[in-house]
Amino acid sequence: MTGLAESTVNKLPQCRVCGSTDLVQFLDLGMQPLCNNFLTREELALGEPKYPLVPFFCRDCYLVQLTDSAPAQEMFVDHTYLTGSTKALVRHFDELARVLTGRFLTPGDLVVDIGSNDGSFLKGYEQPTYPVLGVEVCDPIADIARRSGIPTLTDFMGIPTTEIILAEHGPAKLVTAAGVWFHIEDLHDATQAVARLLTRDGIFVIQAMYLGDVLRNNAYDSFYHEHLCLYSFGPLRTLLARHGLEVFDVSHSPIHGGSLTVYSAHVGTRPVQDSVREFIELEKQLDLNKLSTYDAFAERVIHKSQKLRAMLEEARTANRRVWAYGAPAKSSTLLNFSKIGPALIEQALEINPLKCGRLTPGTHIPVVDENSIRNDKVDDIVLLAWNFRESLESRARALLRPGGRILLPVPDPVWISGN
């Protein structure tokens, strides 16, 4: 790999959902590396590609999106994300699979999961009562799923993939896309493909980080190249409707710092719940259709980023040793935009074996296996995986010396006592 010129980036001149050209930039997060491109020192010598990370707001359908797309092959074909390494996420998927089974499935119904990763979500369905199939673009990770008994097709989701599934497995009663529908370059092709794949009474469930929570949490680390869109309810509903899918229910979940779960089906096949009208009204109250909302968010982001760096500089000036807990994809944006590297954070502790022994993208903080830490203690820990604070904080505290502190970087950087 080599350094990247902007001319190699795929630039989209119109909105990904409605096709409008009335797009307005509201934030510039700079030239950033791919968030899951954890390199060894040897690989780093070959160069590290970076791409513009600049979100835009559509004045017509209100979608927040990137207009510059990094190559999908580079982002997804050999990435380092493993669903199964986050226990809280596995528990969440197990519960969601239980709910979906009870609500929509009868024995023999096919379940297809798009962006199935290591198969963690599909493991929540009782097999062979409910046949499952994963669709995952990264073949090494798809292999992990296959070795654990989850049949997985290695491909991007689109019409050709749907035709393969229909020929080999038949139509699906339930299609899920959790944490993936904002990754897709051609949303219309993928949505049309799902509509084609569903049985007449089939259900399509999308779960995605909720833009309202991103704004509320000042979570600028939710913007990275894989996230081509950050959804509010309105644009997602518009996208589905364009392909004959009607949203009949919507709910909110705390996972990932706040997520939407959107339920859709072929038009007229399911009664529309009150939750749809309620969410439409909620978004009016949140002013998600106003550019001023995003301009205000951008101002907060710049201030919070500067504050975070200043707090870490003060810690190191006081000769306090600082580690990070977790090296999630989202931390790449936070670290690079705030210009935080190994001079401020010695190392990041991880349990994902695909990241350990490598360097954080762009900032090159060493990532080490947390299980390799024995008696060493540290003064301060930055909880980069802040969206899983409840499950990680106690483990971080165990690594602190007396008087140690934990730094929560979002929504407003703050030290909390670790002892």
KAGIKA-V360204 format. One record per residue. N is the residue number from 1. PSI is psi in whole degrees, -180 to 180 (999 if undefined). OMEGA is omega in degrees with one decimal (NA if undefined). D_CENTER is the distance of its C-alpha to the mean C-alpha in whole Angstrom. Layout:
# KAGIKA-V360204
n=N psi=PSI omega=OMEGA d_center=D_CENTER
n=N psi=PSI omega=OMEGA d_center=D_CENTER
This chain:
# KAGIKA-V360204
n=1 psi=151 omega=179.4 d_center=24
n=2 psi=169 omega=175.1 d_center=26
n=3 psi=149 omega=-170.3 d_center=25
n=4 psi=131 omega=172.3 d_center=24
n=5 psi=151 omega=-176.6 d_center=26
n=6 psi=-22 omega=-177.8 d_center=24
n=7 psi=-19 omega=-179.9 d_center=26
n=8 psi=-1 omega=179.1 d_center=24
n=9 psi=139 omega=175.9 d_center=21
n=10 psi=112 omega=-178.2 d_center=21
n=11 psi=126 omega=-179.9 d_center=21
n=12 psi=120 omega=-175.7 d_center=21
n=13 psi=-3 omega=-175.9 d_center=24
n=14 psi=164 omega=-177.1 d_center=23
n=15 psi=139 omega=-177.5 d_center=20
n=16 psi=-23 omega=-178.8 d_center=18
n=17 psi=-55 omega=-170.7 d_center=19
n=18 psi=-10 omega=178.7 d_center=22
n=19 psi=1 omega=-179.8 d_center=24
n=20 psi=149 omega=173.5 d_center=25
n=21 psi=4 omega=-179.3 d_center=26
n=22 psi=71 omega=-178.6 d_center=26
n=23 psi=139 omega=-176.6 d_center=23
n=24 psi=125 omega=175.0 d_center=23
n=25 psi=137 omega=177.0 d_center=21
n=26 psi=-5 omega=-178.8 d_center=21
n=27 psi=146 omega=175.5 d_center=19
n=28 psi=109 omega=-179.3 d_center=19
n=29 psi=8 omega=172.2 d_center=17
n=30 psi=-175 omega=174.9 d_center=19
n=31 psi=121 omega=-172.4 d_center=19
n=32 psi=148 omega=173.5 d_center=16
n=33 psi=168 omega=174.1 d_center=16
n=34 psi=134 omega=-168.1 d_center=13
n=35 psi=-22 omega=179.1 d_center=10
n=36 psi=15 omega=-178.5 d_center=11
n=37 psi=71 omega=177.8 d_center=15
n=38 psi=117 omega=-173.8 d_center=17
n=39 psi=153 omega=167.4 d_center=20
n=40 psi=167 omega=178.4 d_center=23
n=41 psi=-33 omega=178.9 d_center=26
n=42 psi=-42 omega=178.5 d_center=28
n=43 psi=-34 omega=-179.3 d_center=25
n=44 psi=-32 omega=-179.7 d_center=25
n=45 psi=-19 omega=179.8 d_center=28
n=46 psi=-8 omega=-179.9 d_center=27
n=47 psi=155 omega=-177.3 d_center=25
n=48 psi=109 omega=-177.5 d_center=22
n=49 psi=144 omega=176.1 d_center=20
n=50 psi=150 omega=-175.2 d_center=19
n=51 psi=153 omega=177.2 d_center=18
n=52 psi=139 omega=177.8 d_center=18
n=53 psi=91 omega=-170.9 d_center=15
n=54 psi=104 omega=179.4 d_center=17
n=55 psi=147 omega=179.7 d_center=15
n=56 psi=158 omega=176.9 d_center=18
n=57 psi=130 omega=177.0 d_center=19
n=58 psi=121 omega=-178.8 d_center=21
n=59 psi=-16 omega=-176.2 d_center=24
n=60 psi=-51 omega=-179.1 d_center=25
n=61 psi=-5 omega=174.2 d_center=22
n=62 psi=19 omega=175.5 d_center=20
n=63 psi=135 omega=170.9 d_center=17
n=64 psi=129 omega=-168.1 d_center=15
n=65 psi=163 omega=168.2 d_center=14
n=66 psi=140 omega=174.8 d_center=14
n=67 psi=-15 omega=175.8 d_center=18
n=68 psi=125 omega=-178.2 d_center=17
n=69 psi=123 omega=170.5 d_center=16
n=70 psi=156 omega=-178.1 d_center=16
n=71 psi=127 omega=-179.1 d_center=17
n=72 psi=-36 omega=179.3 d_center=15
n=73 psi=-40 omega=-179.9 d_center=17
n=74 psi=-34 omega=-176.7 d_center=16
n=75 psi=-38 omega=-165.6 d_center=13
n=76 psi=-24 omega=-171.7 d_center=13
n=77 psi=-25 omega=-179.9 d_center=16
n=78 psi=51 omega=-175.3 d_center=16
n=79 psi=174 omega=-170.0 d_center=13
n=80 psi=11 omega=-177.3 d_center=13
n=81 psi=132 omega=176.8 d_center=10
n=82 psi=115 omega=179.2 d_center=12
n=83 psi=-43 omega=-173.9 d_center=11
n=84 psi=-11 omega=179.5 d_center=14
n=85 psi=-8 omega=179.4 d_center=15
n=86 psi=101 omega=-173.3 d_center=13
n=87 psi=-37 omega=179.6 d_center=16
n=88 psi=-35 omega=179.5 d_center=15
n=89 psi=-39 omega=177.0 d_center=12
n=90 psi=-44 omega=177.6 d_center=15
n=91 psi=-41 omega=178.7 d_center=17
n=92 psi=-46 omega=-179.1 d_center=15
n=93 psi=-37 omega=177.2 d_center=15
n=94 psi=-43 omega=180.0 d_center=18
n=95 psi=-41 omega=179.1 d_center=19
n=96 psi=-40 omega=177.4 d_center=17
n=97 psi=-39 omega=178.3 d_center=19
n=98 psi=-44 omega=179.9 d_center=22
n=99 psi=-45 omega=-178.6 d_center=22
n=100 psi=-38 omega=177.8 d_center=21
n=101 psi=-51 omega=-177.9 d_center=24
n=102 psi=-31 omega=-174.3 d_center=27
n=103 psi=-34 omega=-168.0 d_center=26
n=104 psi=-21 omega=-167.7 d_center=26
n=105 psi=150 omega=166.9 d_center=27
n=106 psi=155 omega=-177.2 d_center=30
n=107 psi=135 omega=-179.8 d_center=31
n=108 psi=-14 omega=179.8 d_center=31
n=109 psi=135 omega=179.3 d_center=28
n=110 psi=135 omega=175.4 d_center=25
n=111 psi=125 omega=177.5 d_center=22
n=112 psi=129 omega=177.3 d_center=19
n=113 psi=122 omega=-179.2 d_center=16
n=114 psi=132 omega=-173.6 d_center=14
n=115 psi=47 omega=-168.3 d_center=11
n=116 psi=-11 omega=175.4 d_center=13
n=117 psi=-127 omega=-176.1 d_center=12
n=118 psi=10 omega=176.5 d_center=15
n=119 psi=9 omega=-175.1 d_center=16
n=120 psi=-42 omega=-179.4 d_center=15
n=121 psi=-46 omega=-175.7 d_center=15
n=122 psi=-21 omega=176.9 d_center=18
n=123 psi=-16 omega=-179.9 d_center=20
n=124 psi=-9 omega=179.0 d_center=20
n=125 psi=134 omega=-178.3 d_center=23
n=126 psi=125 omega=179.7 d_center=26
n=127 psi=145 omega=6.2 d_center=28
n=128 psi=13 omega=-178.3 d_center=30
n=129 psi=-41 omega=179.2 d_center=30
n=130 psi=102 omega=179.2 d_center=27
n=131 psi=141 omega=-176.8 d_center=26
n=132 psi=157 omega=175.7 d_center=23
n=133 psi=129 omega=175.5 d_center=21
n=134 psi=151 omega=172.7 d_center=18
n=135 psi=114 omega=-172.5 d_center=17
n=136 psi=132 omega=-174.8 d_center=15
n=137 psi=-23 omega=-177.5 d_center=16
n=138 psi=108 omega=-172.4 d_center=16
n=139 psi=-41 omega=177.8 d_center=19
n=140 psi=-37 omega=178.3 d_center=20
n=141 psi=-36 omega=173.9 d_center=17
n=142 psi=-35 omega=177.3 d_center=18
n=143 psi=-37 omega=176.6 d_center=21
n=144 psi=-44 omega=178.8 d_center=20
n=145 psi=-45 omega=-178.4 d_center=19
n=146 psi=-39 omega=179.4 d_center=23
n=147 psi=-23 omega=178.6 d_center=25
n=148 psi=9 omega=174.2 d_center=24
n=149 psi=10 omega=179.7 d_center=25
n=150 psi=110 omega=177.9 d_center=22
n=151 psi=131 omega=-173.4 d_center=23
n=152 psi=130 omega=176.4 d_center=21
n=153 psi=127 omega=179.5 d_center=21
n=154 psi=105 omega=-178.5 d_center=20
n=155 psi=163 omega=167.5 d_center=19
n=156 psi=151 omega=-179.9 d_center=17
n=157 psi=130 omega=178.0 d_center=17
n=158 psi=-177 omega=-177.2 d_center=20
n=159 psi=-45 omega=179.0 d_center=24
n=160 psi=-38 omega=178.6 d_center=25
n=161 psi=-42 omega=177.5 d_center=23
n=162 psi=-41 omega=-179.4 d_center=24
n=163 psi=-36 omega=176.5 d_center=27
n=164 psi=-46 omega=-178.5 d_center=27
n=165 psi=-44 omega=-179.9 d_center=26
n=166 psi=-40 omega=-178.5 d_center=28
n=167 psi=-36 omega=-173.7 d_center=31
n=168 psi=-25 omega=-173.6 d_center=30
n=169 psi=-17 omega=-175.0 d_center=29
n=170 psi=-180 omega=-177.8 d_center=30
n=171 psi=160 omega=-177.2 d_center=27
n=172 psi=137 omega=174.2 d_center=25
n=173 psi=-32 omega=-178.2 d_center=25
n=174 psi=126 omega=172.6 d_center=22
n=175 psi=130 omega=179.4 d_center=18
n=176 psi=150 omega=176.1 d_center=15
n=177 psi=94 omega=-176.3 d_center=12
n=178 psi=118 omega=178.6 d_center=9
n=179 psi=31 omega=-176.5 d_center=5
n=180 psi=-22 omega=-171.3 d_center=7
n=181 psi=-15 omega=173.6 d_center=9
n=182 psi=0 omega=177.6 d_center=8
n=183 psi=-14 omega=-164.7 d_center=8
n=184 psi=128 omega=-177.8 d_center=12
n=185 psi=-51 omega=-178.6 d_center=15
n=186 psi=88 omega=-176.7 d_center=17
n=187 psi=-35 omega=-176.4 d_center=16
n=188 psi=-40 omega=176.2 d_center=20
n=189 psi=-45 omega=-177.6 d_center=21
n=190 psi=-41 omega=-179.7 d_center=18
n=191 psi=-40 omega=175.2 d_center=19
n=192 psi=-38 omega=179.9 d_center=22
n=193 psi=-40 omega=178.1 d_center=22
n=194 psi=-45 omega=179.5 d_center=20
n=195 psi=-37 omega=178.4 d_center=23
n=196 psi=-34 omega=-175.5 d_center=26
n=197 psi=-30 omega=-174.1 d_center=24
n=198 psi=146 omega=166.7 d_center=25
n=199 psi=168 omega=-179.1 d_center=28
n=200 psi=-37 omega=179.5 d_center=30
n=201 psi=21 omega=-175.9 d_center=29
n=202 psi=163 omega=-175.6 d_center=25
n=203 psi=137 omega=173.2 d_center=22
n=204 psi=122 omega=-177.7 d_center=19
n=205 psi=120 omega=175.7 d_center=16
n=206 psi=132 omega=170.6 d_center=13
n=207 psi=130 omega=-175.4 d_center=10
n=208 psi=150 omega=172.3 d_center=7
n=209 psi=138 omega=-176.3 d_center=7
n=210 psi=127 omega=-177.9 d_center=10
n=211 psi=-36 omega=178.5 d_center=12
n=212 psi=-39 omega=178.0 d_center=15
n=213 psi=-36 omega=176.4 d_center=13
n=214 psi=-45 omega=179.4 d_center=12
n=215 psi=-45 omega=-178.7 d_center=15
n=216 psi=-37 omega=-177.6 d_center=17
n=217 psi=2 omega=-173.2 d_center=15
n=218 psi=39 omega=-170.5 d_center=16
n=219 psi=69 omega=178.5 d_center=12
n=220 psi=-16 omega=176.2 d_center=12
n=221 psi=-5 omega=174.5 d_center=10
n=222 psi=-14 omega=176.3 d_center=7
n=223 psi=117 omega=168.6 d_center=9
n=224 psi=170 omega=-167.3 d_center=9
n=225 psi=-30 omega=178.2 d_center=10
n=226 psi=-28 omega=-179.6 d_center=8
n=227 psi=84 omega=-179.5 d_center=7
n=228 psi=-24 omega=175.8 d_center=10
n=229 psi=151 omega=164.1 d_center=10
n=230 psi=118 omega=-166.6 d_center=9
n=231 psi=136 omega=153.7 d_center=11
n=232 psi=174 omega=-173.5 d_center=14
n=233 psi=-40 omega=-174.9 d_center=17
n=234 psi=-55 omega=-179.7 d_center=19
n=235 psi=-35 omega=179.8 d_center=18
n=236 psi=-40 omega=176.9 d_center=16
n=237 psi=-40 omega=177.8 d_center=19
n=238 psi=-45 omega=179.7 d_center=21
n=239 psi=-48 omega=-177.6 d_center=19
n=240 psi=-41 omega=-178.3 d_center=20
n=241 psi=-32 omega=-179.9 d_center=24
n=242 psi=-15 omega=-178.1 d_center=24
n=243 psi=27 omega=172.4 d_center=24
n=244 psi=18 omega=178.5 d_center=26
n=245 psi=126 omega=-176.4 d_center=23
n=246 psi=127 omega=175.9 d_center=24
n=247 psi=123 omega=-179.0 d_center=22
n=248 psi=-8 omega=177.8 d_center=24
n=249 psi=154 omega=177.0 d_center=22
n=250 psi=143 omega=178.5 d_center=19
n=251 psi=166 omega=-179.1 d_center=18
n=252 psi=140 omega=179.5 d_center=16
n=253 psi=148 omega=178.3 d_center=14
n=254 psi=-8 omega=-175.4 d_center=14
n=255 psi=144 omega=179.7 d_center=11
n=256 psi=29 omega=-179.8 d_center=8
n=257 psi=4 omega=179.6 d_center=11
n=258 psi=117 omega=-176.4 d_center=11
n=259 psi=154 omega=170.9 d_center=10
n=260 psi=143 omega=166.2 d_center=12
n=261 psi=116 omega=-173.1 d_center=14
n=262 psi=126 omega=-177.6 d_center=16
n=263 psi=126 omega=179.0 d_center=19
n=264 psi=161 omega=180.0 d_center=21
n=265 psi=170 omega=175.3 d_center=24
n=266 psi=141 omega=-174.3 d_center=27
n=267 psi=130 omega=174.4 d_center=28
n=268 psi=0 omega=-176.8 d_center=31
n=269 psi=-12 omega=-179.6 d_center=30
n=270 psi=140 omega=176.1 d_center=29
n=271 psi=138 omega=-179.0 d_center=30
n=272 psi=126 omega=-176.4 d_center=28
n=273 psi=161 omega=178.2 d_center=27
n=274 psi=-25 omega=-177.6 d_center=28
n=275 psi=-30 omega=-179.3 d_center=24
n=276 psi=-51 omega=178.1 d_center=24
n=277 psi=-41 omega=-178.5 d_center=26
n=278 psi=-38 omega=-179.2 d_center=25
n=279 psi=-35 omega=176.3 d_center=22
n=280 psi=-43 omega=178.9 d_center=23
n=281 psi=-39 omega=179.3 d_center=26
n=282 psi=-44 omega=-177.0 d_center=23
n=283 psi=-28 omega=172.7 d_center=21
n=284 psi=-41 omega=179.6 d_center=25
n=285 psi=-32 omega=-179.7 d_center=25
n=286 psi=-5 omega=-179.6 d_center=22
n=287 psi=39 omega=179.8 d_center=23
n=288 psi=-5 omega=177.7 d_center=20
n=289 psi=12 omega=-176.8 d_center=23
n=290 psi=132 omega=179.2 d_center=24
n=291 psi=-33 omega=-178.9 d_center=24
n=292 psi=-30 omega=177.8 d_center=25
n=293 psi=-40 omega=-176.5 d_center=22
n=294 psi=-32 omega=174.1 d_center=20
n=295 psi=-41 omega=178.5 d_center=23
n=296 psi=-39 omega=176.5 d_center=23
n=297 psi=-44 omega=-178.8 d_center=19
n=298 psi=-41 omega=178.1 d_center=20
n=299 psi=-42 omega=178.9 d_center=23
n=300 psi=-41 omega=-179.1 d_center=22
n=301 psi=-47 omega=-179.0 d_center=19
n=302 psi=-44 omega=-179.9 d_center=22
n=303 psi=-46 omega=-177.4 d_center=24
n=304 psi=-37 omega=179.0 d_center=21
n=305 psi=-45 omega=178.7 d_center=20
n=306 psi=-39 omega=179.2 d_center=24
n=307 psi=-42 omega=179.9 d_center=25
n=308 psi=-48 omega=179.9 d_center=22
n=309 psi=-42 omega=-179.7 d_center=24
n=310 psi=-38 omega=179.7 d_center=27
n=311 psi=-39 omega=178.9 d_center=27
n=312 psi=-36 omega=176.5 d_center=26
n=313 psi=-39 omega=177.5 d_center=29
n=314 psi=-39 omega=179.6 d_center=31
n=315 psi=-44 omega=-179.1 d_center=30
n=316 psi=-33 omega=175.1 d_center=31
n=317 psi=-32 omega=178.2 d_center=34
n=318 psi=11 omega=178.7 d_center=35
n=319 psi=33 omega=175.6 d_center=35
n=320 psi=133 omega=176.4 d_center=32
n=321 psi=135 omega=-176.1 d_center=30
n=322 psi=129 omega=171.7 d_center=26
n=323 psi=168 omega=169.9 d_center=23
n=324 psi=148 omega=174.1 d_center=20
n=325 psi=117 omega=-176.3 d_center=18
n=326 psi=147 omega=173.0 d_center=15
n=327 psi=60 omega=-178.0 d_center=13
n=328 psi=163 omega=178.7 d_center=10
n=329 psi=-41 omega=-176.8 d_center=8
n=330 psi=-28 omega=-177.6 d_center=8
n=331 psi=-21 omega=179.9 d_center=11
n=332 psi=-45 omega=179.0 d_center=12
n=333 psi=-46 omega=-178.8 d_center=12
n=334 psi=-48 omega=-177.3 d_center=14
n=335 psi=-43 omega=-177.4 d_center=17
n=336 psi=-42 omega=-179.6 d_center=17
n=337 psi=-34 omega=179.9 d_center=18
n=338 psi=-1 omega=179.3 d_center=20
n=339 psi=54 omega=-179.6 d_center=22
n=340 psi=116 omega=-179.5 d_center=21
n=341 psi=-160 omega=-175.4 d_center=23
n=342 psi=-15 omega=174.8 d_center=25
n=343 psi=-23 omega=-180.0 d_center=28
n=344 psi=-33 omega=178.1 d_center=26
n=345 psi=117 omega=-174.4 d_center=24
n=346 psi=-45 omega=-175.8 d_center=26
n=347 psi=161 omega=176.8 d_center=23
n=348 psi=131 omega=-178.8 d_center=20
n=349 psi=135 omega=-176.6 d_center=20
n=350 psi=159 omega=171.3 d_center=18
n=351 psi=-10 omega=178.3 d_center=18
n=352 psi=113 omega=-175.8 d_center=16
n=353 psi=-20 omega=180.0 d_center=19
n=354 psi=-14 omega=179.1 d_center=17
n=355 psi=-29 omega=-175.7 d_center=17
n=356 psi=141 omega=-178.2 d_center=20
n=357 psi=5 omega=179.9 d_center=23
n=358 psi=-171 omega=-176.9 d_center=21
n=359 psi=145 omega=177.6 d_center=20
n=360 psi=143 omega=-178.0 d_center=17
n=361 psi=130 omega=173.6 d_center=16
n=362 psi=-45 omega=-175.7 d_center=19
n=363 psi=-19 omega=168.9 d_center=20
n=364 psi=40 omega=171.0 d_center=21
n=365 psi=130 omega=179.9 d_center=21
n=366 psi=135 omega=177.0 d_center=22
n=367 psi=125 omega=-176.6 d_center=20
n=368 psi=153 omega=178.5 d_center=22
n=369 psi=123 omega=-177.9 d_center=22
n=370 psi=-25 omega=178.5 d_center=23
n=371 psi=-13 omega=178.1 d_center=25
n=372 psi=-11 omega=179.2 d_center=27
n=373 psi=120 omega=-178.7 d_center=28
n=374 psi=-89 omega=-174.8 d_center=31
n=375 psi=-4 omega=-178.3 d_center=34
n=376 psi=138 omega=177.4 d_center=32
n=377 psi=164 omega=-175.1 d_center=31
n=378 psi=160 omega=-178.6 d_center=29
n=379 psi=-45 omega=-173.8 d_center=30
n=380 psi=149 omega=177.3 d_center=27
n=381 psi=131 omega=173.4 d_center=23
n=382 psi=122 omega=-178.3 d_center=20
n=383 psi=86 omega=-177.2 d_center=17
n=384 psi=-33 omega=175.7 d_center=14
n=385 psi=55 omega=-173.7 d_center=12
n=386 psi=-26 omega=-178.3 d_center=14
n=387 psi=-9 omega=173.0 d_center=11
n=388 psi=35 omega=-175.9 d_center=13
n=389 psi=-43 omega=-174.4 d_center=16
n=390 psi=-38 omega=-176.6 d_center=19
n=391 psi=-15 omega=-174.2 d_center=18
n=392 psi=-22 omega=-171.3 d_center=18
n=393 psi=-41 omega=-178.2 d_center=21
n=394 psi=-35 omega=177.7 d_center=24
n=395 psi=-36 omega=177.3 d_center=23
n=396 psi=-41 omega=-179.1 d_center=23
n=397 psi=-34 omega=-177.6 d_center=26
n=398 psi=-15 omega=-177.3 d_center=28
n=399 psi=-3 omega=-173.7 d_center=27
n=400 psi=145 omega=169.7 d_center=29
n=401 psi=164 omega=171.7 d_center=33
n=402 psi=135 omega=-176.5 d_center=35
n=403 psi=4 omega=-179.1 d_center=34
n=404 psi=161 omega=-176.7 d_center=30
n=405 psi=157 omega=172.8 d_center=28
n=406 psi=132 omega=178.3 d_center=24
n=407 psi=118 omega=173.7 d_center=22
n=408 psi=114 omega=-172.7 d_center=19
n=409 psi=-17 omega=-174.7 d_center=18
n=410 psi=141 omega=6.5 d_center=16
n=411 psi=-25 omega=176.6 d_center=17
n=412 psi=118 omega=-174.9 d_center=21
n=413 psi=128 omega=-177.6 d_center=21
n=414 psi=139 omega=172.2 d_center=24
n=415 psi=137 omega=170.9 d_center=26
n=416 psi=149 omega=-179.0 d_center=26
n=417 psi=135 omega=179.9 d_center=29
n=418 psi=-4 omega=-176.4 d_center=28
n=419 psi=999 omega=NA d_center=31
